[in-house]
Amino acid sequence: MKHIIINVGRQVGAGGQEIGRMLAKDFEAKYYDRELLNLAAKESGFSEKFFKQNDEKKGFLRGLLNVQTPHFMGGNLYGSNFSQESLFKFQSDAIQKAASEGSCVFMGRCADYILRDFENVVNVFITASMDFRVDIVSKVKQLDAEQARKLIEHVEARRAQYYNYYTGKKWGAAESYDLCVDASLLGLEETEKLIADFIRKRFGL
């Protein structure tokens, strides 16, 4: 199987994670979502909990964490105080390392931008109607429709800020991706098949 990288951007509740896992299985690729945080934590020596607290939060000066370097790390090339930019750098290094080792499916975290110079990369964005997403989030989080809608809007605003800040592109805009697809039209399994077929044709698989 050819070494390929699939980067998946997704709206909240659009089924992106499920589709990502199916794509990973289809293309015998490793799947990375929260696993990226494990990788970055391992690379940096920080705890995974520290990364989770700051996951997909954009780094402005007012958001600097100023976390002191653990004593066991000694002098580190990223400095003695860690900002969110430093965390992004750790995560970027982990993404690039994983991508260089074999086929991967990366969920979000600006992987499309971080891996822009890699070969055999395809960038996909998965959207869905708001009703579809509210229904999914309501069931998963056990919320009513209004609560689910507010959660979706909050998480997506944060996700868009993070992506736009680090990439200089616009999260969810068609020109930022190779393929954008509405999963609420065909359902998750058929949407995955459509994306997989696109990838096979793109790379002659």
Short mmCIF file of the C-alpha atoms (twelve columns), coordinates in Angstrom:
data_MODEL
# 
_entry.id   MODEL 
# 
loop_
_atom_site.group_PDB 
_atom_site.id 
_atom_site.type_symbol 
_atom_site.label_atom_id 
_atom_site.label_alt_id 
_atom_site.label_comp_id 
_atom_site.label_asym_id 
_atom_site.label_seq_id 
_atom_site.Cartn_x 
_atom_site.Cartn_y 
_atom_site.Cartn_z 
_atom_site.pdbx_PDB_model_num 
ATOM 1   C CA . MET A 1   0.000   0.000  0.000  1 
ATOM 2   C CA . LYS A 2   1.319   3.435  -0.954 1 
ATOM 3   C CA . HIS A 3   2.383   5.738  1.869  1 
ATOM 4   C CA . ILE A 4   -0.398  8.355  2.060  1 
ATOM 5   C CA . ILE A 5   -1.431  11.041 4.517  1 
ATOM 6   C CA . ILE A 6   -5.115  11.918 5.018  1 
ATOM 7   C CA . ASN A 7   -5.861  15.104 6.972  1 
ATOM 8   C CA . VAL A 8   -9.460  15.440 8.115  1 
ATOM 9   C CA . GLY A 9   -11.016 18.730 9.196  1 
ATOM 10  C CA . ARG A 10  -14.562 18.453 10.504 1 
ATOM 11  C CA . GLN A 11  -17.485 20.321 11.955 1 
ATOM 12  C CA . VAL A 12  -18.595 19.268 15.429 1 
ATOM 13  C CA . GLY A 13  -21.103 16.417 15.221 1 
ATOM 14  C CA . ALA A 14  -20.528 15.781 11.505 1 
ATOM 15  C CA . GLY A 15  -19.167 12.276 12.089 1 
ATOM 16  C CA . GLY A 16  -15.585 13.174 11.245 1 
ATOM 17  C CA . GLN A 17  -13.996 10.899 13.827 1 
ATOM 18  C CA . GLU A 18  -15.997 7.868  12.719 1 
ATOM 19  C CA . ILE A 19  -15.215 8.579  9.067  1 
ATOM 20  C CA . GLY A 20  -11.555 9.109  9.935  1 
ATOM 21  C CA . ARG A 21  -11.361 5.725  11.652 1 
ATOM 22  C CA . MET A 22  -12.996 4.023  8.652  1 
ATOM 23  C CA . LEU A 23  -10.517 5.707  6.307  1 
ATOM 24  C CA . ALA A 24  -7.627  4.551  8.475  1 
ATOM 25  C CA . LYS A 25  -8.893  0.986  8.271  1 
ATOM 26  C CA . ASP A 26  -9.449  1.237  4.502  1 
ATOM 27  C CA . PHE A 27  -5.941  2.499  3.812  1 
ATOM 28  C CA . GLU A 28  -4.123  0.522  6.515  1 
ATOM 29  C CA . ALA A 29  -3.119  3.791  8.128  1 
ATOM 30  C CA . LYS A 30  -2.586  4.816  11.733 1 
ATOM 31  C CA . TYR A 31  -5.322  7.021  13.174 1 
ATOM 32  C CA . TYR A 32  -4.326  10.062 15.218 1 
ATOM 33  C CA . ASP A 33  -6.680  12.310 17.164 1 
ATOM 34  C CA . ARG A 34  -6.172  12.515 20.913 1 
ATOM 35  C CA . GLU A 35  -3.259  10.181 20.223 1 
ATOM 36  C CA . LEU A 36  -1.414  13.250 18.924 1 
ATOM 37  C CA . LEU A 37  -1.467  14.622 22.433 1 
ATOM 38  C CA . ASN A 38  0.091   11.429 23.745 1 
ATOM 39  C CA . LEU A 39  2.819   11.676 21.115 1 
ATOM 40  C CA . ALA A 40  3.510   15.334 21.833 1 
ATOM 41  C CA . ALA A 41  3.533   14.751 25.582 1 
ATOM 42  C CA . LYS A 42  5.956   11.863 25.157 1 
ATOM 43  C CA . GLU A 43  8.242   13.934 22.928 1 
ATOM 44  C CA . SER A 44  8.267   16.919 25.289 1 
ATOM 45  C CA . GLY A 45  8.290   15.195 28.654 1 
ATOM 46  C CA . PHE A 46  5.095   16.955 29.707 1 
ATOM 47  C CA . SER A 47  2.078   15.114 30.995 1 
ATOM 48  C CA . GLU A 48  -0.773  14.353 28.598 1 
ATOM 49  C CA . LYS A 49  -3.148  16.214 30.917 1 
ATOM 50  C CA . PHE A 50  -1.206  19.433 30.307 1 
ATOM 51  C CA . PHE A 51  -1.689  19.095 26.555 1 
ATOM 52  C CA . LYS A 52  -5.388  18.262 26.862 1 
ATOM 53  C CA . GLN A 53  -6.019  21.435 28.856 1 
ATOM 54  C CA . ASN A 54  -4.544  23.508 26.035 1 
ATOM 55  C CA . ASP A 55  -5.693  21.478 23.037 1 
ATOM 56  C CA . GLU A 56  -6.774  23.583 20.046 1 
ATOM 57  C CA . LYS A 57  -6.560  26.900 21.861 1 
ATOM 58  C CA . LYS A 58  -4.984  29.603 19.777 1 
ATOM 59  C CA . GLY A 59  -1.902  31.284 21.183 1 
ATOM 60  C CA . PHE A 60  -2.151  35.001 21.733 1 
ATOM 61  C CA . LEU A 61  0.111   36.810 24.180 1 
ATOM 62  C CA . ARG A 62  -2.654  37.034 26.770 1 
ATOM 63  C CA . GLY A 63  -2.918  33.261 26.559 1 
ATOM 64  C CA . LEU A 64  0.696   32.524 27.380 1 
ATOM 65  C CA . LEU A 65  0.907   29.774 29.935 1 
ATOM 66  C CA . ASN A 66  4.302   30.629 31.424 1 
ATOM 67  C CA . VAL A 67  4.687   27.122 32.742 1 
ATOM 68  C CA . GLN A 68  8.125   26.533 34.166 1 
ATOM 69  C CA . THR A 69  10.188  23.757 32.635 1 
ATOM 70  C CA . PRO A 70  10.209  20.666 34.850 1 
ATOM 71  C CA . HIS A 71  13.584  20.285 36.560 1 
ATOM 72  C CA . PHE A 72  14.221  16.911 34.958 1 
ATOM 73  C CA . MET A 73  14.135  18.486 31.488 1 
ATOM 74  C CA . GLY A 74  16.970  20.932 32.153 1 
ATOM 75  C CA . GLY A 75  17.716  23.423 29.406 1 
ATOM 76  C CA . ASN A 76  15.351  22.930 26.486 1 
ATOM 77  C CA . LEU A 77  15.547  24.367 22.977 1 
ATOM 78  C CA . TYR A 78  12.023  25.791 23.386 1 
ATOM 79  C CA . GLY A 79  13.043  27.947 26.355 1 
ATOM 80  C CA . SER A 80  12.328  27.822 30.053 1 
ATOM 81  C CA . ASN A 81  8.808   29.228 29.806 1 
ATOM 82  C CA . PHE A 82  6.272   27.390 27.692 1 
ATOM 83  C CA . SER A 83  3.713   29.270 25.636 1 
ATOM 84  C CA . GLN A 84  0.944   27.801 23.532 1 
ATOM 85  C CA . GLU A 85  3.185   28.367 20.520 1 
ATOM 86  C CA . SER A 86  5.698   26.018 22.136 1 
ATOM 87  C CA . LEU A 87  2.998   23.408 22.618 1 
ATOM 88  C CA . PHE A 88  2.016   23.813 18.976 1 
ATOM 89  C CA . LYS A 89  5.659   23.274 18.002 1 
ATOM 90  C CA . PHE A 90  5.847   20.066 20.039 1 
ATOM 91  C CA . GLN A 91  2.631   18.825 18.480 1 
ATOM 92  C CA . SER A 92  3.831   19.769 14.975 1 
ATOM 93  C CA . ASP A 93  7.045   17.819 15.510 1 
ATOM 94  C CA . ALA A 94  5.038   14.784 16.628 1 
ATOM 95  C CA . ILE A 95  2.743   15.019 13.585 1 
ATOM 96  C CA . GLN A 96  5.680   15.263 11.182 1 
ATOM 97  C CA . LYS A 97  7.449   12.347 12.831 1 
ATOM 98  C CA . ALA A 98  4.355   10.124 12.611 1 
ATOM 99  C CA . ALA A 99  3.744   11.144 8.978  1 
ATOM 100 C CA . SER A 100 7.311   10.281 8.011  1 
ATOM 101 C CA . GLU A 101 6.977   6.769  9.431  1 
ATOM 102 C CA . GLY A 102 3.958   5.540  7.475  1 
ATOM 103 C CA . SER A 103 0.403   6.127  6.260  1 
ATOM 104 C CA . CYS A 104 -1.659  8.209  8.681  1 
ATOM 105 C CA . VAL A 105 -5.061  9.778  9.176  1 
ATOM 106 C CA . PHE A 106 -4.823  12.983 11.211 1 
ATOM 107 C CA . MET A 107 -7.878  14.606 12.754 1 
ATOM 108 C CA . GLY A 108 -7.625  18.399 12.779 1 
ATOM 109 C CA . ARG A 109 -4.839  20.156 14.685 1 
ATOM 110 C CA . CYS A 110 -3.642  21.967 11.560 1 
ATOM 111 C CA . ALA A 111 -2.071  18.782 10.185 1 
ATOM 112 C CA . ASP A 112 -2.873  19.935 6.628  1 
ATOM 113 C CA . TYR A 113 -0.723  23.024 7.175  1 
ATOM 114 C CA . ILE A 114 2.003   21.241 9.156  1 
ATOM 115 C CA . LEU A 115 2.365   18.584 6.432  1 
ATOM 116 C CA . ARG A 116 1.993   20.927 3.456  1 
ATOM 117 C CA . ASP A 117 5.444   19.980 2.107  1 
ATOM 118 C CA . PHE A 118 4.906   16.214 2.385  1 
ATOM 119 C CA . GLU A 119 4.082   14.078 -0.661 1 
ATOM 120 C CA . ASN A 120 0.857   12.089 -1.171 1 
ATOM 121 C CA . VAL A 121 -1.200  14.272 1.152  1 
ATOM 122 C CA . VAL A 122 -4.948  14.775 0.794  1 
ATOM 123 C CA . ASN A 123 -6.907  17.326 2.836  1 
ATOM 124 C CA . VAL A 124 -10.592 16.665 3.468  1 
ATOM 125 C CA . PHE A 125 -13.242 18.683 5.297  1 
ATOM 126 C CA . ILE A 126 -16.424 17.027 6.569  1 
ATOM 127 C CA . THR A 127 -19.500 19.123 7.168  1 
ATOM 128 C CA . ALA A 128 -23.165 18.315 7.857  1 
ATOM 129 C CA . SER A 129 -26.445 20.132 8.345  1 
ATOM 130 C CA . MET A 130 -26.960 21.780 11.733 1 
ATOM 131 C CA . ASP A 131 -29.983 19.560 12.458 1 
ATOM 132 C CA . PHE A 132 -27.891 16.447 11.799 1 
ATOM 133 C CA . ARG A 133 -25.117 17.690 14.065 1 
ATOM 134 C CA . VAL A 134 -27.429 18.836 16.854 1 
ATOM 135 C CA . ASP A 135 -29.064 15.403 16.825 1 
ATOM 136 C CA . ILE A 136 -25.692 13.629 17.086 1 
ATOM 137 C CA . VAL A 137 -24.312 15.884 19.822 1 
ATOM 138 C CA . SER A 138 -27.578 15.739 21.791 1 
ATOM 139 C CA . LYS A 139 -27.423 11.954 21.900 1 
ATOM 140 C CA . VAL A 140 -23.697 11.668 22.626 1 
ATOM 141 C CA . LYS A 141 -23.571 14.406 25.296 1 
ATOM 142 C CA . GLN A 142 -27.138 13.867 26.589 1 
ATOM 143 C CA . LEU A 143 -28.112 17.501 25.996 1 
ATOM 144 C CA . ASP A 144 -31.270 19.148 24.732 1 
ATOM 145 C CA . ALA A 145 -31.219 20.693 21.255 1 
ATOM 146 C CA . GLU A 146 -30.473 24.236 22.418 1 
ATOM 147 C CA . GLN A 147 -27.608 23.132 24.658 1 
ATOM 148 C CA . ALA A 148 -26.186 21.012 21.852 1 
ATOM 149 C CA . ARG A 149 -26.342 23.927 19.415 1 
ATOM 150 C CA . LYS A 150 -24.522 26.232 21.864 1 
ATOM 151 C CA . LEU A 151 -21.846 23.602 22.473 1 
ATOM 152 C CA . ILE A 152 -21.324 23.175 18.716 1 
ATOM 153 C CA . GLU A 153 -21.002 26.929 18.197 1 
ATOM 154 C CA . HIS A 154 -18.576 27.322 21.104 1 
ATOM 155 C CA . VAL A 155 -16.276 24.470 20.105 1 
ATOM 156 C CA . GLU A 156 -16.276 25.461 16.438 1 
ATOM 157 C CA . ALA A 157 -15.447 29.089 17.231 1 
ATOM 158 C CA . ARG A 158 -12.440 27.919 19.246 1 
ATOM 159 C CA . ARG A 159 -11.420 25.421 16.559 1 
ATOM 160 C CA . ALA A 160 -11.656 28.052 13.809 1 
ATOM 161 C CA . GLN A 161 -9.607  30.562 15.800 1 
ATOM 162 C CA . TYR A 162 -6.909  27.963 16.417 1 
ATOM 163 C CA . TYR A 163 -6.739  26.892 12.772 1 
ATOM 164 C CA . ASN A 164 -6.869  30.417 11.334 1 
ATOM 165 C CA . TYR A 165 -4.244  31.693 13.767 1 
ATOM 166 C CA . TYR A 166 -1.642  29.025 13.028 1 
ATOM 167 C CA . THR A 167 -2.251  28.443 9.309  1 
ATOM 168 C CA . GLY A 168 -3.181  31.853 7.906  1 
ATOM 169 C CA . LYS A 169 -6.028  30.055 6.111  1 
ATOM 170 C CA . LYS A 170 -9.743  29.955 6.882  1 
ATOM 171 C CA . TRP A 171 -11.111 26.915 8.721  1 
ATOM 172 C CA . GLY A 172 -13.912 25.242 6.762  1 
ATOM 173 C CA . ALA A 173 -13.391 27.317 3.595  1 
ATOM 174 C CA . ALA A 174 -13.417 25.145 0.461  1 
ATOM 175 C CA . GLU A 175 -10.171 26.601 -0.894 1 
ATOM 176 C CA . SER A 176 -8.309  25.295 2.171  1 
ATOM 177 C CA . TYR A 177 -9.033  21.644 1.267  1 
ATOM 178 C CA . ASP A 178 -8.923  19.176 -1.625 1 
ATOM 179 C CA . LEU A 179 -12.412 17.826 -0.931 1 
ATOM 180 C CA . CYS A 180 -15.355 19.107 1.138  1 
ATOM 181 C CA . VAL A 181 -18.336 16.825 1.680  1 
ATOM 182 C CA . ASP A 182 -21.648 16.990 3.550  1 
ATOM 183 C CA . ALA A 183 -21.963 13.769 5.549  1 
ATOM 184 C CA . SER A 184 -25.651 14.364 6.298  1 
ATOM 185 C CA . LEU A 185 -26.561 13.746 2.651  1 
ATOM 186 C CA . LEU A 186 -25.259 10.179 2.280  1 
ATOM 187 C CA . GLY A 187 -24.650 9.119  5.868  1 
ATOM 188 C CA . LEU A 188 -21.287 8.300  7.421  1 
ATOM 189 C CA . GLU A 189 -20.521 4.973  5.710  1 
ATOM 190 C CA . GLU A 190 -21.381 6.156  2.203  1 
ATOM 191 C CA . THR A 191 -19.531 9.426  2.787  1 
ATOM 192 C CA . GLU A 192 -16.433 7.460  3.771  1 
ATOM 193 C CA . LYS A 193 -16.724 5.378  0.610  1 
ATOM 194 C CA . LEU A 194 -16.982 8.539  -1.485 1 
ATOM 195 C CA . ILE A 195 -13.871 10.021 0.158  1 
ATOM 196 C CA . ALA A 196 -11.963 6.738  -0.160 1 
ATOM 197 C CA . ASP A 197 -12.832 6.543  -3.866 1 
ATOM 198 C CA . PHE A 198 -11.620 10.136 -4.338 1 
ATOM 199 C CA . ILE A 199 -8.317  9.293  -2.611 1 
ATOM 200 C CA . ARG A 200 -7.791  6.149  -4.706 1 
ATOM 201 C CA . LYS A 201 -8.368  8.095  -7.921 1 
ATOM 202 C CA . ARG A 202 -6.183  10.958 -6.737 1 
ATOM 203 C CA . PHE A 203 -3.217  8.695  -6.053 1 
ATOM 204 C CA . GLY A 204 -3.874  5.957  -8.615 1 
ATOM 205 C CA . LEU A 205 -4.433  3.251  -5.995 1 
# 
